[in-house]
């Protein structure tokens, strides 16, 4: 009996340690700062200190990501995002419509990057360089490639 409890505790600890942390990835569109608070949210980008008004609802999320891959760059690791068909269509539409405006990328509700839209992106892929350590970048990639993590986010299912 004594050993059963010990084995149970050990199995529980190992099981908890092996689950990757769920990471959220959200893309928010720049909004007009004169909008009421219900229609715009103010964020400060850490690296630049830039203040932007964004729509309170994300346009793209981790649920739109088909695969994520670590990509080495001179500034450290970046994340190459490959979107599913729904996400690729949204990315293409959004980067066409928002030319000259910014997208704010948030990981776990923390702004990590702003992307100035200078041309449409119809590739369905995006290289994300943000204010993340290599360890945080790896955790994000692991979470994005884990289908169970995407199911556990508290968002409604995206339309088919």
N, C-alpha and C positions, 0 to 999 in steps of 0.2 A: 504494500500500500504506500509506504514511504517513497519507494522508488517510482511508483506510478506518478505521483505528484511532481517529483523532480523531473521526470521525462516530459510531462505535460508542460511544465514551466520552460524547460529548455526548448521544446518544439515551438511554443508560443513566442519566445524571444527570437529564435531563428526566423520564424515566419514573419514577424513584424519587421525585422531588420532587412529582409530580402525584398520587401515591397518598395518600388520606387515612389518617391514623393510625387504627388500629382501637381503638375505645373499648369497654370493657365496662360494662354497666349492670346492677346486681343489686339486687333487693329481698329483704331478709332479715327474717324474723319475729322479734319479741322472744321470748326463751325465759326460763325460770326460771333464775336465777343459781345455784341449788343443784344444777343438773345436772352430771354429770361432764364433764370437758374434751372428751370425744369427742362430746358431745351439745350443747355450748354453746360459743360463742366470745365473748370479751370484746372490745368495741370502745369507743373514746372518741370522742365526737362533737366535732369541732374547735371549732365556734362556742360551744357551751354548756359543754363539758368534761364533759358527762354520760356516765357509763359504763353500758353496756347489755350484757346477755347476749343473743346472737342464735343462731338455729339455724345450724349450719355450712354448710348447703346453701341456696342461694337459692330462693325460690318463683317469682319472675318474673325474667326476664333480657332482654337486648337482642333475643333471638330472638323474644320475644313482642310486640315493638313493630312495628306496621304502618307508622306514620309519626311523625315528630317535627317540631315547628315552633317557631321562636323566637317568643317572646311578650314584648313589652316590659312591664315592671312598674316601679313607682316605685323598687325596689331594684336595677334592672338587668334584663338579659334572663333570662327563665325558659324552660323547655322544656315545651311542651304535648305530652304523649305520647298517642298513639292506639294502643291495643292491638288485636291481631288477635282472632279469636273465642276462641281458647284463652286468651290473656292476659286478655281482658275477663271471661271466666268465672272465672278464678283471682282476679282483682282483686275481683270481686263476692263470691266465697266467702270470701276472706281478710279483706276489710273487714267482712263480717258476723260472722265467727267471732272476730276479734281486737278487737272493740270495747273501748275503754279501754286497749289496749296500743299499742305502737309498731312501726312498720316502719322499718328502717334502709336507706337508699339508698346504694349505693356505686358510684362510678365509678372504674374501674381499681383496684379493691380498696382505695379510700380512702373512708371514710365522708364523705358530703357533705350528708346531710340525715336528719332523723328526722321521721316523720309520725305524729302521734298519731291513731289511728283513732277518730273520734267518731260516724261513721255509715257505713252501707254505701254503696259506690260501684258502681252498676250501669250507669254511663254508658260504660264502656270507655275513658275518658279520665282523665288525671291531669296536673295542673299541677305541675311539679317546680321548686321554688325551693330552691336549695342553695348550698353554699359553693364556688361556681365563678366564675371571672372570665368576662367576656363572651366572651373568646377561647376559653376552655375550653368554654363553653356552645355556641358555634358549632361547635367541633370535634366535640362530642358529637352535635349535631343532624346534621352532615354524615355522621358515621359511622353513626348509626342509620338514616339514609335511604339508605345504600349497601348493597345486598343482598350484595355480595361480602364486605363486612366482617363481616356476620353469619355467613356460611359459614365464615369463617376462624377464628372463635373455637373454643376447644378443648372445647366442650361436646358432649355426645351430642345427637342430634336429638330434638326434643320429640315426644311421642306425637301421632299424628293423631287 
